[in-house]
Amino acid sequence: MNWIYLTEGAQALDQLTWTVVVVGIGIVFLSLLIVYWFFRYILTFILNFRLRNFARKKGMDPAEVQTVKTLQSGEVNAAIAMAIYQYFNELHDVESGVVTIKRISRHYSPWSSKLYNMKNL
Amino acid sequence: MMALLVITSLAWLAFVKPEHDRQQAMADSGAISMVTSLQDQEQETREDTEHQFVQGLKQFWAFTGFRNATRGNLIMMVIGLIFIYLAIKYEYEPLLLIPIGTGILIGNIPFFTDGGTNLQVGIYQQGSVLNYLYFGVLKGVYPPLIFLGIGAMTDFSSLISNPRLLLLGAAAQVGIFTTFIGALLLGFAKPEAGAIGIIGGADGPTAIFLSSRLANGVNVLSDGTTVKNLIGPIAIAAYSYMALVPVIQPPIMRLLTTKKERLIRMKPPRAVTKTEKILFPIFGLLLTCFISPSALPLLGMLFFGNLLKESGVTKRLAETARTSLIDIVTIMIGLTVGASTQADVFLTKESVLIFGLGAAAFAVATFSGVGFAKIMNLFLPEGDKINPLIGNSGVSAVPDSARVSEMEGLKADKTNHLLMHAMGPNVAGVIGSAIAAGILLSYLG
């Protein structure tokens, strides 16, 4: 690489180049800003509206429902999920710990009784 | 009776014997000459056989890799072996580096091409199996399929719960456009420069998608020249630097942030409802693709894959997309991109420049991501600030750059986990780089 090379390249930086750069960066920001606005404001508004209707029908305080439904931390949910998981998966750990040996009572069966067979001869 | 016997004997002696002897003599003299000629023929045959044997050996030698090997092939093979070593020893993106490294070995095994002979072996030879597989790269088939799998395995919850992190994903794309200018300054044609610039997006499939459209060795420029085929160098540079994210980004992150900034604790993300998760891919698709329709193949597949996951009613499809499908396509894309780096195509001055520009692109992208997080903090209230260490995640190397944020965060404070927060800008970076690719395509394609 040398300066002549760079100078030749610099001539390529025409109007189209700057258009691509400025419009490109602008559109990337604009697209993601629109998605941001949508999810930050419009979707939140729609969901809050639904919650308010739900609260009105149930005769509850909308603010309370909103707090419970949407502003709950993910960590709380994670803790609840973990507790439920442990409860269902580790039930076998809660046992009496008493080991018992039960005698199995057997009733007499004549199936191999010699005496019985002898009598039948 | 006796007389008959005598007459017969005399007749045999008088007529038959001399003729027999004459024939015998002739036969004997003929046999000698025949033996002589046979011996000559045998000699000739032996010489011919020896000649043919030597010729056969020479031909065999001419077709072996040893005879056709060039220094370039050997250099590329060493590079391929380094890729495989890095993948196995340090586990740098092994799912990509093993197929790419092996592909480099396959693509650089030399074979007979004298006089334009087509053995249908090489990736650039019409009719070879590798050529058919390479079609998916050349026509940009594989990248959207990879995006489908990425969509089916991505959880956008952290982004939905804190949508402002989308802006970090946008900020990191500045690296794409600065690299575009850099490539133009170094003498690349505009479409080539656009394809090189996308390395700054740190997204392998997007880089392949854009370079297959802009720098494919087929398109003709306005001055009548054909664009160079830079798919191989661009893809290798993108994947190499993606694998090296844990090496490239931390020094820049530490350089740009103070100890106090690195200790910032972010609010835990709120719980995201199922409705929001379902609406995100639908509205994300509509909003982004209406603005940049050229990004449709990538973003369409990304959001489609995510809808398969979040809808909850297409579990089988989502499972296939995020496991079998993406695995198969990764194998194909890795192997063929690796094999496309034949020494005669790859070892050029342009490749060296592309690697230099790629490194600069990653550095600028990291710089702009972290810098923008610091700028955002100027406007955010106390207690709601962003830890600038997640700014680097705006480059879309998922999930490596988010993992770097986590590691750097833990170095500053062992109890401050940033991974969940960093995943927001990380997936936003995927969307941002796809939009940027669409814009470059619409202007330069």
Interface residues (C-beta under 8 A of the other chain):
Chain A: M1 Y5 L6 E8 G9 A10 A12 L13 L16 T17 T19 V20 V21 V23 G24 I25 I27 V28 F29 L30 S31 L32 L33 I34 V35 Y36 F38 F39 R40 L43 L47 K69 T70 L71 Q72 S73 G74 E75 V76 N77
Chain B: S157 I160 S161 P163 R164 L166 L167 G169 A170 A171 Q173 V174 I176 F177 F180 I181 L184 L185 L186 G187 F188 K190 G194 P268 P269 R270 A271 V272 T273 T275 E276 L279 F280 F283 G284 L287 T288 I291 S292 L353 M420 A428 I431 G432 I435 A436 I439 L440 Y443 L444
